[in-house]
Amino acid sequence: MSLKLVFMGTPDFATPVLASLIEAGHEIAVVYSQPRRQAGRGMAARPSPVARLAMHNGLRLLTPASLKETEEQARFAALSADAAVVVAYGLILPKPVLAAPRLGCFNLHASLLPRWRGAAPIQRAIMAGDTETGVTVMRMAEGLDTGPICLTENLPIAPAMTAGELHDILSQLGARLMVEALARLEAGTLTCRPQGEEGVTYAAKIDKAEAHIDFARPAGHVLNHIHGLSPWPGAWAEMPVGGQPLRIKILKAEAVNGHGRAAEVLDTRLTIACSDGAVRPLVVQREGRAAMPLDDFLRGARLEPGTVLA
């Protein structure tokens, strides 16, 4: 037995879920993804990761710019799907779309709801210093990530884990959880409970303006900021390299002992003082170049102790 599904997703995070649903034998009636976006140095319009996977598997693909039009909603309803699976799709589903599948619409969210509703739950969990997160399968409602919770799975956030690393683990964990949820749905044993109002937080979309590192904060906070924004957009500090001030992204770092003025370079290993303690970069990235280990960076960019970063 299998369900007739509509899959709706866009970025890399959603691709393991789609692949797992195909492997589980469900009928994917159509895949919805956001329209092609310009990307890369040539700024060519490229299909999303989900769209590429759909095309690779010969699945029908739709990429409307919006689902607000009556015609689009009618086309969705005409699919007569058992359920819709939504993973980081990026478009709001209007009420007629939510009501169309026979058994409902189910969303995979990268947090333990109701904590970190919204656009950037993975980054915000690390930036806040959370020690645990997870994934949630939710029956969708009209509010922002407010629907009843069907299944969850917890995951500890390891020390020094970056948002990119956590993203990859949660996407695989979520794929397994969604397959389990749909198996229960098909068997009639899936139960969902309303979300409580206690513990609600919102994960606002990441703004590039947040990426500048404030070394006037304690080292632990600085470390969480760096790792929460790695690899994108990348937390940065302005460093004098070759006589020119350059934005250098710090993609991975460690907390170390040290004391000095905030943002002061303390030694030849680029240890940087914070308001309490210090951090040492481990992986950095110069503008227009690939990420590199600190040792490689220091071979061509020596910063003298006593330098204060901007």
N, C-alpha and C positions, 0 to 999 in steps of 0.2 A: 504494500500500500504506500501511497505517497500523496502529498498535498500539492495542489496547484497554487503556485506562489508568484507574487510580484516581488521583485527585489529592487530596492531603491538605495543607492549608495554612490559615493564619488571617490574618496581618497584611498590611499594604500591601506588604511586601517580596516576598510570594509572588504577588501579582496579575500582574506582568508575565510570570511563568513560565506561569501558567495561560492567559493571553491568547495567548502564543506557541505553546503546544501546540494550542490551538484553531485558530489560524491555520495551523499546520503540517499540519492535516488529521487529527490523531489522534482516535480515538473516546474521549471522556471518559465512561466508564460511570457514574461517580458522583463527586461532590466531597464530601470530608469536611472539616469545619471545626469549630472549637470552638463551643459553644453561645453564644447571645446574651448579651452582658454589658451591665450598666448603664453608661451614659456620658452626658456632657453635663450641662448645668446642671439639666435636669429629671430626670436619672438614669433615663431611659427605657432599656429593654432593646433593644439594637441588634444587628443581625447584623454579623459580621466583614466586613472588606473582601473577603476571598475569597468569603464567602457571598453578598455583594451581586453580585459579578461572576458567580458561578454562576447566580444567579436571573435576572440580566439576559440571560444567554445560554440560558436555558431548560434548564439542566442539573439533573439529579437531585442533591439536596443532603441530606446526613446530618450531624447535629450531636450525636453521642453524648457524654455526659460522660466516658465511659471506654471502653476497648476490652478491659478485663480479663474481662468476662463471656463465657461460652461462647456465648451466643446472638449477641452482637455479632460474635464471631470467626467463627461459622458464616455469618452474613449477609455478612461480608467475603469469605469463601472462595467463597460461592455466586456471586459476581460473575464468577468465572473470568477474571480480568484477565490480560493479558500481563505487565504491570508496574505498580508503584505509584510515583508521583512525590511526594516529601515535601519540603515547603519551609516551615520555621518553623511546623509544625503545633501543637506545644505539648503533645502527649500522647505517652506512651511506647507504642511498638508492641510488643506481646508476641510471643513466638516464633511462635505459630500464624499471626499476621498477617504477619510477615516472610516466612514460608514459603509463603504462599498464592499470590501471583502466579507465573505460569509462569516468567518470566525474572528475577524478583527485585524488590526495592524499592530505589529510588535517591533519595538525598537531595542537595539543593543546600545547601552550607554556605558562609557568608560569611567564609571565611578560607582560607589555604593550609595545610591540615591536614598534619602533626599540631599546628601552632601554633594556639592559641586554639580548642580544642574547647570546647563548652559554649554557654551561653545568650546571651552578649553579645560576640561576636567583633569586631564593628565598633567598639563603644565602647572595648573593652580595647586594641585595636590602636593607636588614637589616644592613649589615656591613657598607654600605655607608650612612646610616641614612635617607633613603628615607621614606617619610611619606605616600606614596601611591604606590600601585602596581596593579596587576590584572591578567587576563588571556586573551590570544589571540588565536583565531582560524585562521590559516593561510593556504592558498593554497601553497603547497610545491614547491620549486624550487631547483636548484642544489646547491645554496649557503647555508651558515650556517644561518638558520633562516631569510632568506632574501625574502621569497615569499610574494605575495600580502596578505593583511590583510582582512579577511572576517567579523569577529565579535570580539568585545572586551567587557570586563566588568571590571570596576574599583573597587578597594577595598582599603580603608584606612588601613595603618599599625598602629595598636594600640600601644601606648607606652608600652615598656617592652615585646612586643610580640617576641617569639622565632621563629627560622626557622622551628622547628617542628610544632608549633601551626599554623603558616602561611601556611605551606605545607598542613595540613589537611583541612583548610578552602578553599584554592585555588583548591584542587583536587575535592571537591564537587561542587564548583562554575564552574569549567571547565567542569565537567560532564554535568551539565545543559546547558552550552553554546554550547557544541558539539552536543547535541541532537537537540537544536534549529537550529544550522547551517545545520544539515543534513535534518531537516524538510524543511528548505528553499531550500536546494539543490534539494530535491525531487520535490518540487513545482516549481522549475525553477526561484526562486526569490532571490537566494543568489548572492550578488554582492561583489566583492573583489577589493580593491584599492592597488596600488603599495605603498610600504614603501618609505618614504622619507629618505634622507641621514642625515637630521638634528636630533641630539639627539641620535645617535647610540653609544651604549656602549656594552662591551663584558664581560660576566660573566664567567671568567676562572674557570676551575675545582678546587675544594677545595683541597689544599695540606695540609697534616697533619703538615708540617713544619710551617704553619701559625698559629697554635693553641696556641703557647706560648703567654701569655698575657704580653703586654708591658705597665706597669703602668706609664711609663714616658709620656704617652699621656693624654689628658684631659679625665675627667671622662665620658663624653658623648660618646667619641670615644671608650673607653674601654667597656662601656656598650653595644654598638652596636656590637663590636667584640664578646663579650661573647654570646649575644643572637643570633647573626648570625651563630654561630658555635654550637648551641645547638639544638638537642642532639648529633649530630655527626659533626666533630670528638670530640667536646668538648674542649673549651678553658681552658688552665691549667696554674697553677703557682706551683712552687716548694715550699713546706712548710715543716718545721721541725716538724714531728709528732713522738712522742715517741723516740726522739733522732735520728731519721732517716729522711733524706730528701725524701719526697714523692711528686709525681706529683698528685695534687688535681685538678680535673676538676670543674670549676664553670659553672653551667648550667643555673642559673638564678640569677640576682642581681638587686640592686637598687642604684641609685645615692643619696648620702647623703652629708651633710656639713662635711668638714674635711680638715685639712691642715697638711702636713708633707713631709718628703722625699718621692720620688716616691717609691712605693712598701712597705712602712712602715706600719705595723699594728698599728692602732691608739688607739684601745680599746679592751676590752674583748669580743666584739661582732664581731670581725674580720673585722672591718672597715679598708679599705686599701686605703692609700693615692695615688692620681694620680698627674700629673703635675698641674692640676687645679681641685680642688674638690676631692671627694673620692667615692668609691663604697663599698657596703656591700653585700656579697654573701647571697643568699636566699636558693638555692639548690646546693649541691655539691656532688661530687662522688670520692671516694677513688679508687685507682687501684684495680681491681678485685672485686669490691663491687657494690651494687645497689646505685642509686642516693638517697640522703637523705636530709631532711630539715637541715638548718644550726644548729638549736638547738641540733639535734641528733648528728651531727658531733662534736660539741663543748663539748659534755659530755665526749668524749674520746680523744679529741685532743685540749687541751688548748694552744693557742699561745699568749705569753706575749706581751703587748704593747711595741713598740720599735723594735720588730722583723722586719727585712727587708727580704722580700720574693725574691727568685731568679726567 
